[in-house]
Amino acid sequence: MSRLFGIAGVQMSVEAWDMNGTIEKMSDVAMNIRKQMPWVNMVVYHELVVPGLVQFKTPVDANWYKKNSGPIPGPMTDRLCELARKTRQWLIPGSMWEIEDDKMYNTSVVISPDGELVAKYRKMFPWLPYEAGTAAGDQFCVFDIPNVGRFGLCICYDMWFPEVSRTLAWMGAEVIIQPTLTPTSDRELELVMARANALFNQCYFVSINGIGAWGGGRSTIIDPDGRILQQAGTNQTFMTEILDLDHTTRTREFGTLGLAQTLKQLRDSGKKFPIYGNNGVAKGGFENLGKLAFQHIEGVKAVE
C-alpha cells in the first residue's frame, strides 16, 4: 500500500496584534484549500501566527500578551480543533503562546481531522535574546498518522541545532514539520539548513514562514534526497505537495540518490561522541532498516 499524503503550507500575513481576526483569516484559507484541493490531508501555518504577532516587543496594550495566550488545551485550541473538524484535515496551526505555572512557552499543536488534540510541542530553543521571557521546552515531539507514517515537529530556531532534527529522525520521523517566523536576512541560510536537515536525516523537511511586517516568506518543501520540491516567493500564497513516505523508506534503505546509506552506517558504527556525554549511538528508529550493504530490488537480478 502506497503512503501518499497531501500537505499544504500556508504563507500568510496576520491581522496585526489581533488573534480573533487572524484565526478567522486562517479559517478562511483552510476552507478555501478544502474546496479547491480536497486531496490535501494536512494544513500547516507559520510560527506564532495564532496571536497575530508582528514583532518581538510589547504592543500598545500592555496586557496584550495575557489576552492572547493561555493554557493548552483551552479557548485558543478549542477554536482550532473546531476548524479541523470542519475541514476534516490534519491541522498544525503554526504556534501560539502557552501559559503554564506562570511560564510562557512558544507551543505548536497537532490536531486530527476529528478535532482531537493529539500532540503538543514546546520550542526547545527560543531565539535568544529576542525571545527573552519565553521558557524552553524539554520534550521532543513525534506523532503517527494511521496508515501513513511518523511525523516530527520543531519550531523556527530549533532547526539551527542539528541535534533536534537528528533526534526526531532517530525517533522514527519520516517528515519533519517546521513552522518558522523569519523576517531577517538569514532566511537564505535557513533554506540551506532545510536541505541539510533533509539530507542528513533522509526525510522530508517542510519549513513554513510568514510574510508581511514580520516574516520574509520563502517557505519550502524538501524531499529525502535534498531536492527542492516547492519554494514560495515573498507573497501571500499556499504551497501544496503530495509527499510519498515510501520515498523516505527507499532513501534510507538504498541511500541518498542510491549512494549514501548514512543512517545505517551511523547506526552500525559503534562510535562515541564525547560532546554528547561519550554515549554510543543507539539504534532507535533506524533498527528496522536493512543491513549496510549493496541493495537489490526484489525481482531484479544483480549483474555478476
C-alpha positions as CSV (number, residue, x, y, z in Angstrom):
1,M,0.0,0.0,0.0
2,S,1.4,3.4,-1.0
3,R,1.8,6.0,1.6
4,L,0.9,9.2,-0.2
5,F,0.0,12.3,1.9
6,G,-1.2,15.7,0.7
7,I,0.1,18.7,2.5
8,A,-0.5,22.4,2.2
9,G,1.8,25.1,3.7
10,V,0.1,28.4,4.2
11,Q,2.3,31.5,3.8
12,M,0.2,34.4,5.0
13,S,0.3,37.8,6.8
14,V,-1.5,38.1,10.1
15,E,-4.1,40.6,11.3
16,A,-1.6,42.6,13.4
17,W,-2.0,42.0,17.2
18,D,-5.5,40.6,16.5
19,M,-5.8,37.0,17.5
20,N,-9.5,36.7,16.6
21,G,-9.1,38.3,13.2
22,T,-6.1,36.2,12.5
23,I,-7.8,32.9,13.4
24,E,-10.7,34.0,11.1
25,K,-8.2,34.5,8.3
26,M,-6.6,31.1,9.0
27,S,-10.1,29.5,8.8
28,D,-10.9,31.2,5.5
29,V,-7.7,29.9,4.0
30,A,-8.2,26.4,5.3
31,M,-11.8,26.3,4.0
32,N,-10.6,27.5,0.6
33,I,-7.9,24.8,0.4
34,R,-10.5,22.2,1.3
35,K,-12.8,23.4,-1.5
36,Q,-10.1,23.8,-4.2
37,M,-7.8,20.8,-3.3
38,P,-9.8,18.2,-1.4
39,W,-6.9,15.8,-1.6
40,V,-4.9,17.8,0.9
41,N,-4.7,15.9,4.2
42,M,-2.8,18.5,6.3
43,V,-2.6,22.3,6.5
44,V,0.4,23.9,8.2
45,Y,0.8,27.6,9.2
46,H,3.8,29.6,10.4
47,E,5.2,30.2,13.9
48,L,3.2,32.5,16.2
49,V,0.5,33.0,13.6
50,V,-2.3,32.5,16.1
51,P,-1.7,35.6,18.3
52,G,-1.2,37.8,15.3
53,L,2.4,38.6,16.2
54,V,4.2,41.2,14.1
55,Q,7.4,41.8,16.1
56,F,9.0,40.9,19.4
57,K,8.1,43.9,21.5
58,T,5.2,44.8,23.8
59,P,2.4,46.3,21.8
60,V,0.4,49.4,22.7
61,D,-1.8,47.4,25.1
62,A,0.5,46.3,27.9
63,N,-1.9,43.4,28.7
64,W,-1.9,42.1,25.2
65,Y,0.2,39.1,25.9
66,K,-2.1,38.0,28.7
67,K,-5.1,38.3,26.5
68,N,-3.6,36.4,23.6
69,S,-2.0,33.5,25.4
70,G,-3.4,30.8,27.7
71,P,-3.5,27.1,28.6
72,I,-3.4,24.3,26.1
73,P,-5.9,22.8,25.7
74,G,-8.0,25.9,26.2
75,P,-10.1,28.5,24.3
76,M,-7.5,29.1,21.6
77,T,-7.1,25.4,20.7
78,D,-10.9,24.8,21.0
79,R,-11.4,27.1,18.1
80,L,-8.7,25.5,16.1
81,C,-10.0,22.0,16.9
82,E,-13.4,23.1,15.5
83,L,-11.7,24.3,12.3
84,A,-10.0,20.9,11.9
85,R,-13.4,19.2,12.3
86,K,-15.0,21.4,9.7
87,T,-12.3,20.8,7.1
88,R,-11.7,17.1,8.0
89,Q,-7.9,17.8,7.7
90,W,-4.9,17.4,10.0
91,L,-4.0,20.9,11.3
92,I,-0.8,22.3,12.5
93,P,-1.7,25.9,13.3
94,G,1.8,27.3,13.5
95,S,2.4,28.1,17.1
96,M,1.0,30.2,19.9
97,W,1.9,31.3,23.4
98,E,1.0,28.8,26.1
99,I,0.9,29.7,29.8
100,E,1.5,27.1,32.4
101,D,2.7,27.5,36.0
102,D,3.5,31.2,35.3
103,K,5.8,30.3,32.4
104,M,5.2,31.2,28.8
105,Y,6.1,28.7,26.0
106,N,6.1,29.0,22.3
107,T,4.0,26.0,21.6
108,S,2.8,24.2,18.5
109,V,0.0,21.6,18.4
110,V,-1.2,18.8,16.1
111,I,-5.0,18.4,15.6
112,S,-6.6,15.4,13.9
113,P,-9.4,15.6,11.4
114,D,-11.7,14.6,14.2
115,G,-10.8,17.8,16.1
116,E,-8.7,16.0,18.7
117,L,-5.5,17.5,20.1
118,V,-3.1,14.6,19.5
119,A,0.3,16.2,20.2
120,K,1.9,19.3,21.7
121,Y,5.4,20.7,21.2
122,R,7.2,23.5,23.1
123,K,10.0,25.2,21.2
124,M,13.3,23.9,22.7
125,F,15.5,26.7,21.6
126,P,13.8,30.2,21.8
127,W,15.6,32.7,19.7
128,L,17.6,34.5,22.4
129,P,17.9,37.2,23.3
130,Y,15.0,38.2,21.1
131,E,12.5,35.8,22.7
132,A,13.5,36.7,26.3
133,G,10.8,35.6,28.7
134,T,9.9,32.5,26.7
135,A,10.7,29.3,28.5
136,A,12.3,26.4,26.7
137,G,10.6,23.1,26.2
138,D,12.3,19.9,27.0
139,Q,10.3,17.2,25.2
140,F,10.8,16.1,21.5
141,C,7.6,15.5,19.5
142,V,6.8,12.8,17.0
143,F,3.2,11.7,16.1
144,D,1.8,9.0,14.0
145,I,-0.8,9.4,11.2
146,P,-2.6,6.0,10.8
147,N,-1.7,4.1,7.5
148,V,0.7,6.9,6.6
149,G,3.7,7.2,8.9
150,R,5.5,9.2,11.6
151,F,5.9,12.9,11.6
152,G,8.2,15.1,13.7
153,L,7.7,18.7,14.8
154,C,10.2,21.6,15.6
155,I,9.8,25.3,15.6
156,C,11.9,28.0,13.8
157,Y,15.3,28.4,15.6
158,D,15.3,24.7,16.5
159,M,16.5,24.0,13.0
160,W,19.8,25.7,13.8
161,F,20.6,22.9,16.2
162,P,21.0,19.7,14.1
163,E,20.6,17.6,17.2
164,V,16.9,18.4,17.1
165,S,16.2,17.0,13.7
166,R,18.5,14.1,14.2
167,T,16.7,13.1,17.4
168,L,13.3,13.3,15.6
169,A,14.7,11.1,12.8
170,W,16.1,8.7,15.4
171,M,12.6,8.6,16.9
172,G,11.3,7.5,13.6
173,A,10.2,10.7,11.9
174,E,9.8,10.4,8.2
175,V,8.6,14.0,7.7
176,I,9.7,17.0,9.8
177,I,7.4,20.0,10.0
178,Q,9.0,23.3,11.0
179,P,6.7,26.4,11.4
180,T,9.0,29.4,11.4
181,L,8.8,33.2,11.6
182,T,11.9,34.7,10.0
183,P,11.9,38.3,8.6
184,T,15.7,38.6,8.7
185,S,18.4,38.2,6.1
186,D,19.4,34.8,7.5
187,R,16.3,33.2,5.8
188,E,18.8,32.4,3.0
189,L,20.8,30.4,5.4
190,E,17.7,28.6,6.7
191,L,16.9,27.5,3.2
192,V,20.4,25.8,3.2
193,M,19.7,24.3,6.5
194,A,16.3,22.9,5.4
195,R,18.0,21.0,2.7
196,A,20.8,19.9,5.0
197,N,18.3,18.6,7.6
198,A,16.5,16.7,4.9
199,L,19.8,15.2,3.6
200,F,21.4,14.4,6.9
201,N,18.2,12.6,8.1
202,Q,17.0,11.3,4.8
203,C,13.5,12.6,5.3
204,Y,11.1,15.3,4.1
205,F,11.6,18.7,5.6
206,V,8.7,21.3,5.5
207,S,9.6,24.8,6.5
208,I,6.7,27.3,6.5
209,N,7.4,31.0,7.1
210,G,5.1,34.1,7.5
211,I,5.1,37.3,5.4
212,G,4.4,40.9,5.9
213,A,5.8,43.1,8.6
214,W,7.3,40.1,10.5
215,G,8.2,37.3,8.1
216,G,10.2,37.1,4.9
217,G,8.3,34.2,3.2
218,R,10.3,31.7,1.0
219,S,8.6,28.7,2.6
220,T,9.9,25.4,1.2
221,I,9.4,21.7,1.0
222,I,12.4,19.4,0.6
223,D,12.4,15.7,-0.2
224,P,14.5,13.0,1.4
225,D,17.2,13.3,-1.3
226,G,17.6,17.0,-0.6
227,R,15.7,18.1,-3.7
228,I,13.6,21.3,-3.5
229,L,10.0,20.3,-4.3
230,Q,8.5,23.7,-3.6
231,Q,9.8,27.1,-2.7
232,A,7.5,30.1,-2.4
233,G,8.3,33.8,-3.0
234,T,7.5,36.6,-0.6
235,N,3.9,37.0,-1.4
236,Q,0.8,35.5,0.3
237,T,0.2,32.0,-1.0
238,F,-0.1,28.4,-0.1
239,M,2.0,25.5,-1.4
240,T,0.6,22.1,-2.0
241,E,2.5,18.9,-2.5
242,I,1.9,15.1,-2.4
243,L,4.5,13.5,-0.1
244,D,5.4,9.9,-0.7
245,L,6.6,8.5,2.6
246,D,7.8,5.4,0.8
247,H,10.4,7.7,-0.7
248,T,11.8,8.2,2.8
249,T,12.0,4.4,3.2
250,R,13.7,3.9,-0.1
251,T,16.2,6.7,0.6
252,R,17.1,5.2,4.0
253,E,17.4,1.7,2.6
254,F,19.1,2.3,-0.8
255,G,20.9,5.6,0.2
256,T,20.6,9.2,-0.9
257,L,20.5,9.2,-4.7
258,G,21.1,5.5,-4.4
259,L,24.5,6.1,-2.9
260,A,24.9,7.1,0.7
261,Q,23.4,4.8,3.4
262,T,24.3,7.2,6.1
263,L,21.7,6.4,8.8
264,K,22.6,2.7,8.6
265,Q,26.3,3.4,8.9
266,L,25.7,5.7,11.8
267,R,23.6,3.0,13.5
268,D,26.3,0.3,13.0
269,S,29.3,2.5,13.6
270,G,29.7,1.9,17.4
271,K,31.2,5.5,17.5
272,K,31.1,7.5,20.7
273,F,30.7,11.3,20.7
274,P,32.2,13.0,23.8
275,I,30.3,16.1,23.2
276,Y,27.1,14.2,24.0
277,G,28.5,12.6,27.1
278,N,30.5,9.9,25.4
279,N,27.4,7.8,24.7
280,G,27.3,5.4,21.8
281,V,24.8,5.7,19.0
282,A,21.5,4.0,19.9
283,K,19.7,2.2,17.1
284,G,16.4,3.9,17.8
285,G,14.2,4.3,14.8
286,F,16.9,3.0,12.5
287,E,16.8,-0.6,13.7
288,N,14.2,-1.6,11.1
289,L,16.4,-0.6,8.2
290,G,18.2,-3.4,6.4
291,K,21.9,-4.2,6.5
292,L,24.5,-1.8,5.4
293,A,25.3,-3.4,2.0
294,F,24.7,-3.1,-1.7
295,Q,20.9,-3.1,-2.1
296,H,18.9,-5.1,-4.7
297,I,15.4,-4.6,-5.9
298,E,13.3,-7.7,-5.5
299,G,12.8,-9.5,-8.8
300,V,15.7,-7.8,-10.5
301,K,18.8,-9.9,-10.8
302,A,22.1,-8.2,-9.9
303,V,24.9,-8.1,-12.5
304,E,27.5,-10.7,-11.7
